[in-house]
Amino acid sequence: MTISYCRLAAAVAATMMLGFSTVRASAENWFSGDWYLTVGAAGFIAPRFEGSKSSVFTASPLISLGRAGSFTRFSSRNDNMSFALFEAGTLRAGPVGKIVFGRDDGDADELKGLDPVKWGAEVGVFAEVYPTDWLRIRGEVRHGIRSHSGVVGDIYVDAFQDITPDVRISGGPRLSFGSAKYLDAYYGVSADEAARSGLGAYTPESGLTSIGVGGAVTWKTTEKITTSAFSEYRRLLGPAKDSSLVRERGSPNQFMLGVSGTYRFDFTM
């Protein structure tokens, strides 16, 4: 009986070791190969807050990690920090993250009396596909952490064309949506906030938040460095446009103009 248990234990141990070795080998095979990491930043003039009618200069990081491919991938200032876990031909997908900066009544007089929005992050997933060699469609869905507890999503469609070996033009439509919790953080006005601020009370529902168009001119300054100039226009819709903050003190028309620069690191694992 003891011998049988010993043999069983040995068999189980051997199976576990074999399984662990297989998983480790699969992981090593998955990570092995050529990779790229692009890091940089964008500086731009944009609305002081979501729905503002005045603008301010700000900046944001640009980070992307993925496997090196056989064709030149398109990237945009709109792309948040992402990691391509899955790549098959013209399809890429994986986790995505975004740093969310805080907002309080010190940022603009229009925010006096409103609760602050804490700094935090949004994490989720992205997927992008190239229907043709000159068109990319990318979608992101992210959940707020600390800054808000809602869900926000973006869809970007970009057509791109190389006018010289080092200069590319691109542009296309943008679409954004948000859940009620996300919209409440940025566009909602509670009864207490209404009493303090003088704005009308407003409780938003989920829905489309904006539609717009953006474009960029990108220069491949060196083999590793890429710079660009970009602009974008968004028109707030539905629950965002109907906010008393936007109607009474802001504007549904949102403009952005800026420049960016990134550096690409190539490495092998």
FENGIPE-V537575 format. One record per residue. RES is the residue in one letter. OMEGA is omega in radians with two decimals (* if undefined). NEAR is the number of other C-alpha atoms within 12 Angstrom. Layout:
res=RES omega=OMEGA near=NEAR
res=RES omega=OMEGA near=NEAR
This chain:
res=M omega=3.13 near=7
res=T omega=3.13 near=8
res=I omega=3.13 near=9
res=S omega=3.13 near=10
res=Y omega=3.12 near=11
res=C omega=3.11 near=12
res=R omega=3.12 near=13
res=L omega=3.13 near=14
res=A omega=3.12 near=14
res=A omega=3.12 near=14
res=A omega=3.11 near=14
res=V omega=-3.13 near=14
res=A omega=3.13 near=14
res=A omega=3.12 near=14
res=T omega=3.13 near=14
res=M omega=3.13 near=14
res=M omega=3.11 near=14
res=L omega=3.12 near=14
res=G omega=3.12 near=14
res=F omega=3.13 near=14
res=S omega=3.13 near=14
res=T omega=3.13 near=14
res=V omega=-3.14 near=14
res=R omega=3.12 near=14
res=A omega=3.12 near=14
res=S omega=3.14 near=13
res=A omega=3.13 near=15
res=E omega=3.11 near=13
res=N omega=-3.12 near=13
res=W omega=-3.10 near=18
res=F omega=-3.09 near=20
res=S omega=-3.14 near=15
res=G omega=-3.12 near=17
res=D omega=-3.12 near=19
res=W omega=3.03 near=24
res=Y omega=3.05 near=24
res=L omega=3.07 near=26
res=T omega=3.12 near=31
res=V omega=3.14 near=27
res=G omega=-3.11 near=27
res=A omega=3.06 near=29
res=A omega=3.03 near=32
res=G omega=-3.03 near=26
res=F omega=3.01 near=27
res=I omega=-3.06 near=26
res=A omega=3.10 near=30
res=P omega=-3.13 near=28
res=R omega=3.10 near=30
res=F omega=3.14 near=38
res=E omega=-3.14 near=43
res=G omega=-3.12 near=39
res=S omega=3.06 near=36
res=K omega=3.07 near=26
res=S omega=-3.03 near=25
res=S omega=3.13 near=23
res=V omega=3.09 near=21
res=F omega=3.12 near=18
res=T omega=-3.10 near=21
res=A omega=3.10 near=23
res=S omega=3.13 near=28
res=P omega=3.07 near=28
res=L omega=-3.10 near=33
res=I omega=3.09 near=33
res=S omega=-3.13 near=38
res=L omega=3.13 near=33
res=G omega=3.10 near=32
res=R omega=3.06 near=34
res=A omega=-3.11 near=27
res=G omega=-3.12 near=21
res=S omega=3.10 near=12
res=F omega=-3.09 near=12
res=T omega=3.14 near=19
res=R omega=3.11 near=28
res=F omega=3.05 near=36
res=S omega=-3.04 near=40
res=S omega=3.04 near=46
res=R omega=3.14 near=42
res=N omega=-3.11 near=41
res=D omega=3.05 near=39
res=N omega=-3.09 near=42
res=M omega=-3.04 near=35
res=S omega=3.14 near=40
res=F omega=-3.08 near=29
res=A omega=3.07 near=28
res=L omega=-3.10 near=23
res=F omega=3.07 near=23
res=E omega=3.11 near=23
res=A omega=-3.13 near=16
res=G omega=-3.10 near=20
res=T omega=-3.14 near=25
res=L omega=3.06 near=23
res=R omega=3.12 near=32
res=A omega=3.13 near=28
res=G omega=-3.13 near=29
res=P omega=3.13 near=29
res=V omega=3.13 near=36
res=G omega=-3.13 near=31
res=K omega=3.03 near=33
res=I omega=-3.13 near=26
res=V omega=-3.13 near=26
res=F omega=-3.10 near=26
res=G omega=3.12 near=23
res=R omega=3.08 near=26
res=D omega=-3.04 near=24
res=D omega=3.04 near=21
res=G omega=-3.13 near=17
res=D omega=-3.11 near=22
res=A omega=3.12 near=24
res=D omega=-3.12 near=20
res=E omega=-3.10 near=30
res=L omega=-3.13 near=35
res=K omega=3.11 near=23
res=G omega=3.14 near=24
res=L omega=3.10 near=34
res=D omega=3.12 near=26
res=P omega=2.98 near=27
res=V omega=-3.08 near=31
res=K omega=3.01 near=21
res=W omega=-3.11 near=19
res=G omega=-3.09 near=20
res=A omega=2.98 near=27
res=E omega=3.13 near=31
res=V omega=-3.13 near=31
res=G omega=-3.10 near=28
res=V omega=3.05 near=31
res=F omega=3.00 near=34
res=A omega=3.09 near=32
res=E omega=-3.10 near=36
res=V omega=3.12 near=28
res=Y omega=3.12 near=26
res=P omega=3.06 near=16
res=T omega=-3.13 near=17
res=D omega=3.11 near=19
res=W omega=-3.09 near=24
res=L omega=3.06 near=25
res=R omega=3.04 near=32
res=I omega=-3.11 near=36
res=R omega=3.08 near=38
res=G omega=3.07 near=33
res=E omega=3.00 near=37
res=V omega=-3.02 near=32
res=R omega=3.10 near=35
res=H omega=-3.10 near=29
res=G omega=3.03 near=32
res=I omega=3.10 near=25
res=R omega=-3.13 near=21
res=S omega=3.06 near=30
res=H omega=-3.10 near=32
res=S omega=-3.11 near=25
res=G omega=-3.14 near=28
res=V omega=3.13 near=32
res=V omega=-3.13 near=37
res=G omega=3.13 near=37
res=D omega=3.01 near=32
res=I omega=3.13 near=33
res=Y omega=3.05 near=37
res=V omega=-3.10 near=34
res=D omega=2.93 near=36
res=A omega=-3.11 near=29
res=F omega=-3.08 near=29
res=Q omega=3.06 near=24
res=D omega=3.14 near=20
res=I omega=2.94 near=14
res=T omega=3.12 near=12
res=P omega=-3.07 near=15
res=D omega=-3.08 near=20
res=V omega=-3.13 near=21
res=R omega=3.01 near=30
res=I omega=-3.10 near=30
res=S omega=3.10 near=33
res=G omega=3.13 near=33
res=G omega=-3.08 near=30
res=P omega=3.08 near=27
res=R omega=-3.13 near=32
res=L omega=-3.14 near=30
res=S omega=3.07 near=35
res=F omega=-3.12 near=31
res=G omega=3.09 near=37
res=S omega=-3.11 near=31
res=A omega=-3.12 near=27
res=K omega=3.09 near=26
res=Y omega=-3.11 near=35
res=L omega=3.14 near=42
res=D omega=-3.13 near=36
res=A omega=-3.03 near=39
res=Y omega=-3.06 near=42
res=Y omega=-3.12 near=48
res=G omega=3.09 near=38
res=V omega=-3.14 near=33
res=S omega=3.13 near=26
res=A omega=3.12 near=18
res=D omega=3.11 near=17
res=E omega=3.12 near=25
res=A omega=3.14 near=23
res=A omega=-3.11 near=15
res=R omega=-3.00 near=19
res=S omega=-3.06 near=24
res=G omega=3.07 near=22
res=L omega=3.05 near=28
res=G omega=3.10 near=26
res=A omega=-3.09 near=25
res=Y omega=3.09 near=30
res=T omega=-3.07 near=27
res=P omega=2.99 near=30
res=E omega=3.14 near=26
res=S omega=3.11 near=26
res=G omega=3.07 near=27
res=L omega=-3.11 near=30
res=T omega=3.13 near=40
res=S omega=3.00 near=32
res=I omega=-3.09 near=29
res=G omega=-3.13 near=29
res=V omega=3.13 near=29
res=G omega=3.13 near=33
res=G omega=-3.12 near=32
res=A omega=2.95 near=33
res=V omega=-3.03 near=32
res=T omega=3.11 near=34
res=W omega=3.00 near=27
res=K omega=-3.01 near=24
res=T omega=3.02 near=19
res=T omega=3.12 near=16
res=E omega=-3.08 near=15
res=K omega=-3.02 near=20
res=I omega=3.08 near=22
res=T omega=3.09 near=32
res=T omega=-3.13 near=33
res=S omega=2.98 near=32
res=A omega=-3.04 near=29
res=F omega=3.06 near=33
res=S omega=-3.10 near=32
res=E omega=3.04 near=32
res=Y omega=3.07 near=26
res=R omega=3.06 near=31
res=R omega=3.13 near=29
res=L omega=-3.09 near=35
res=L omega=2.92 near=31
res=G omega=-3.03 near=25
res=P omega=3.07 near=34
res=A omega=3.14 near=44
res=K omega=-3.07 near=35
res=D omega=3.14 near=32
res=S omega=3.10 near=36
res=S omega=3.09 near=34
res=L omega=3.13 near=42
res=V omega=-3.07 near=35
res=R omega=-3.02 near=26
res=E omega=-3.05 near=23
res=R omega=-3.07 near=27
res=G omega=-3.14 near=30
res=S omega=3.07 near=29
res=P omega=-3.13 near=34
res=N omega=-3.06 near=29
res=Q omega=-3.10 near=34
res=F omega=3.10 near=30
res=M omega=3.12 near=35
res=L omega=-3.10 near=29
res=G omega=3.11 near=29
res=V omega=3.12 near=32
res=S omega=3.08 near=36
res=G omega=3.13 near=34
res=T omega=3.07 near=32
res=Y omega=-3.10 near=25
res=R omega=3.04 near=26
res=F omega=3.06 near=23
res=D omega=-3.14 near=21
res=F omega=-3.13 near=17
res=T omega=3.13 near=14
res=M omega=* near=15
